[in-house]
Amino acid sequence: MAEKRPKVIVTDHVYPTMEYEVALLEGFGAECEIHQCKSEEDVLRAGSGADVLMVTYAPITRRVLSGLGSLKLVVRHGAGYDNVDLRAATEMGVMVANVPRFGGEEVADHSIALLLALLRKLPALDDLSKSGKWGEWHSALPLPALDGLTLGILGFGRIGQQVARKAKAAFGMDVITHHPRRDRGEMLAAGAEPVDFEELFRKSDALSIHLPLTEETFHLVGEEELRMMKPTAVLVNAGRGKVVDGRALYKALKEGWIAGAGLDVMEEEPPDPKDPLLTLPNIIITPHVAWYSERSLRDLQERAAREAIRVLSGGFPENLLNPEVLRARGREGASKPTV
């Protein structure tokens, strides 16, 4: 009797192709199926008998995990994992991994592109040029010089540091940052002046947000924070949509508390077509693509596939989010298969 092949289920994805990832998994000997699950019921149907789930946005809840008894691993395509019930997975002995280090340069570049477009009023100037109002460019003023502007960075991890480096080196911006858990000396060494939370909002000419979504960061940027900002300031969020209160942001943009916003992430994705943010002229919205380049897509898919292969080979993931599972099995410190 032929040995049963391990089963890997891609619950959902948003990528142009999955060919590379599937080739790696099938080359290892796994059976691989691709679905586009939206609900718990979808995941339960698609994931029956799965050893590994590879997930983008599908809900991996306690109910889902309880219903998939053969599951060994959930791999999140990307860094955030708020759609995975990590506590329930840990209780049930299911490993959870993510892919945190991919597309960082791309996210930093995209964030700066949004900042530049907002500060230099590119959407407004484009509209004037195309609508026969070439000579009315002054209606888009002010157009600040970038050299010497203060860029605030909320969240000074790997991507925040890349934004700081690029903004200082290429455009001569002064960089300030707030990150309560980051060492002050490390922030200074990376070229950013540490400031307190309120000072960040008050001083920034442009504010770039690079925070994960947690209980502490949910709606961290709300009406009170937006009212602190300069009326000429712009805000960019390429981190997590729910860090910013969308209703407060709409009010801030509509009433002129701030000059503009650029969002690559929103509270709901895709956004409701009736979301009032979509009606504003002083906002730029891109569809959660800051991470993307052909290089970063291949990197993401390879890293995710190799996490699955490690576990199916009897090892554990490099980016294991719940090491308690290994401790419960008495495997802490076990070696990782080379893949």
Residue pairs with C-beta under 8 A, 6 or more apart in sequence:
5 29
5 30
5 31
6 29
6 30
6 31
6 51
6 52
6 312
7 30
7 31
7 33
7 49
7 50
7 51
7 52
7 70
8 25
8 30
8 31
8 32
8 33
8 50
8 51
8 52
8 53
8 54
8 308
8 312
9 32
9 33
9 35
9 46
9 47
9 50
9 52
9 53
9 54
10 18
10 21
10 32
10 33
10 34
10 35
10 54
11 35
11 37
11 42
11 43
11 46
11 47
11 53
11 54
11 55
11 56
11 58
11 60
12 35
12 36
12 37
12 38
12 55
12 56
12 57
12 58
13 34
13 36
13 54
13 56
13 77
14 56
14 57
14 288
15 297
15 301
16 297
18 34
18 301
20 298
20 301
20 302
21 54
21 301
21 302
21 304
21 305
22 32
22 34
24 301
24 302
24 305
24 306
24 309
25 32
25 305
25 308
25 309
26 32
28 309
28 312
30 51
30 52
30 308
30 309
30 312
33 46
35 42
35 46
37 43
37 46
37 58
38 58
39 59
40 59
40 61
40 63
40 64
42 58
43 53
43 58
43 59
43 60
43 64
44 63
44 64
44 67
44 68
47 53
47 64
47 68
47 71
48 68
49 70
50 68
50 70
50 71
51 70
51 71
51 72
51 73
51 311
51 312
52 71
52 72
52 73
52 74
52 75
52 308
52 311
52 312
53 60
53 68
53 71
53 73
53 74
53 75
54 75
54 77
54 304
54 308
55 74
55 75
55 76
55 77
55 83
55 84
56 76
56 77
56 78
57 83
57 269
58 83
59 83
60 74
60 83
60 84
60 85
60 89
61 85
61 88
62 85
62 88
65 71
65 85
65 88
65 89
65 92
65 94
66 88
66 92
71 94
72 94
72 95
72 311
72 312
73 94
73 95
73 96
73 97
73 307
73 308
73 311
73 317
74 84
74 89
74 94
74 95
74 96
74 97
75 96
75 97
75 98
75 99
75 304
75 307
75 308
75 317
76 83
76 84
76 96
76 97
76 98
76 99
77 99
77 300
77 301
77 304
78 98
78 99
78 102
78 291
78 300
79 98
79 99
79 100
79 212
80 98
80 212
80 213
80 240
81 96
81 98
81 321
82 213
82 240
84 96
86 96
86 321
86 322
89 95
89 96
89 322
89 325
90 96
90 322
90 324
90 325
93 325
93 328
93 329
94 325
95 311
95 316
95 317
95 320
95 322
95 325
95 326
96 320
96 321
96 322
97 307
97 317
97 318
97 319
97 320
97 321
98 319
98 321
99 300
99 303
99 304
99 307
99 319
100 319
101 158
101 303
102 291
102 296
102 299
102 300
102 303
103 290
103 291
103 292
103 293
103 296
103 299
103 300
104 158
104 159
104 162
105 162
106 290
106 291
106 292
106 293
106 296
107 159
107 162
107 210
107 238
107 290
107 291
108 159
108 162
108 163
108 166
109 166
110 238
110 264
110 286
110 289
110 290
110 291
111 159
111 163
111 208
111 210
111 236
111 238
111 262
111 264
111 290
112 163
112 166
112 167
112 170
112 208
114 236
114 238
114 262
114 264
114 284
114 286
115 151
115 167
115 206
115 208
115 234
115 236
115 262
116 122
116 146
117 123
117 262
117 284
118 206
118 234
118 236
118 259
118 260
118 261
118 262
118 284
119 143
119 144
119 146
119 149
119 205
119 206
119 234
120 143
121 140
121 141
121 143
123 281
123 284
124 139
124 140
124 281
125 137
125 140
128 134
128 136
128 137
128 139
128 140
133 139
142 232
144 205
144 232
146 171
146 172
146 173
147 171
147 172
147 173
148 172
148 173
148 174
149 171
149 173
149 174
149 205
149 206
150 173
150 174
150 175
150 176
150 203
150 204
150 205
150 206
151 163
151 164
151 167
151 173
151 174
151 175
151 176
151 204
151 205
151 206
151 207
151 208
152 175
152 176
152 177
152 178
152 195
152 200
152 201
152 203
152 204
152 206
152 207
152 208
153 160
153 163
153 164
153 175
153 176
153 177
153 178
153 192
153 207
153 208
153 210
154 160
154 177
154 178
154 179
154 200
154 207
154 208
154 209
154 210
154 211
154 220
154 221
155 179
155 209
155 210
155 211
155 212
155 239
156 164
156 177
156 178
156 179
156 182
156 187
156 190
156 192
156 210
157 179
157 182
157 210
159 210
159 238
160 177
160 179
160 208
160 210
161 190
161 192
163 208
163 210
164 175
164 177
164 190
164 191
164 192
165 190
165 191
167 173
167 175
168 174
168 175
168 191
173 206
174 193
175 191
175 192
175 193
176 192
176 193
176 194
176 195
176 199
176 200
176 203
176 204
177 187
177 192
177 193
177 194
177 195
177 200
178 194
178 195
178 196
178 197
178 199
178 200
179 187
179 194
180 197
182 194
184 194
187 193
187 194
188 194
195 203
198 228
200 207
201 207
201 225
201 226
201 228
201 229
202 228
202 229
202 230
204 229
204 230
204 233
205 230
205 232
205 233
205 234
206 233
206 234
206 235
206 236
207 229
207 233
207 234
207 235
207 236
208 236
208 237
208 238
209 221
209 235
209 236
209 237
209 238
209 239
209 243
209 244
210 238
210 239
211 217
211 220
211 239
211 240
211 243
212 239
212 240
213 239
213 240
213 242
213 243
217 240
217 243
218 242
218 243
219 242
219 243
219 244
219 245
220 243
220 244
221 235
221 237
221 243
221 244
221 245
221 248
221 249
222 244
222 245
222 248
223 245
223 248
223 251
223 252
226 235
226 248
226 249
226 251
226 252
226 257
226 258
227 252
227 257
229 235
229 252
229 257
229 258
230 258
231 256
231 257
231 258
231 259
232 259
233 258
233 259
234 258
234 259
234 260
234 261
234 262
235 244
235 249
235 258
235 260
235 261
235 262
236 261
236 262
236 263
237 243
237 244
237 261
237 262
237 263
237 264
237 265
238 264
238 265
238 290
239 265
240 265
241 263
241 265
241 266
241 267
241 268
241 269
242 267
244 263
244 267
246 266
246 267
246 275
246 277
249 261
249 277
250 276
250 277
250 280
251 257
252 258
252 261
253 260
253 261
253 277
253 280
253 282
253 283
254 276
254 280
259 282
260 282
260 283
260 284
261 282
261 283
261 284
262 283
262 284
262 285
262 286
263 277
263 283
263 284
263 285
263 286
264 285
264 286
264 287
264 288
264 289
264 290
265 288
266 275
266 277
266 285
266 288
268 275
269 287
269 288
270 287
271 277
271 278
271 285
277 283
277 285
278 285
291 300
306 339
307 317
307 318
307 319
309 337
309 339
310 316
310 317
310 318
310 336
310 337
310 339
311 317
313 337
313 339
314 337
315 334
315 335
315 336
315 337
316 326
316 331
316 334
316 336
318 336
320 326
323 332
326 332
326 334
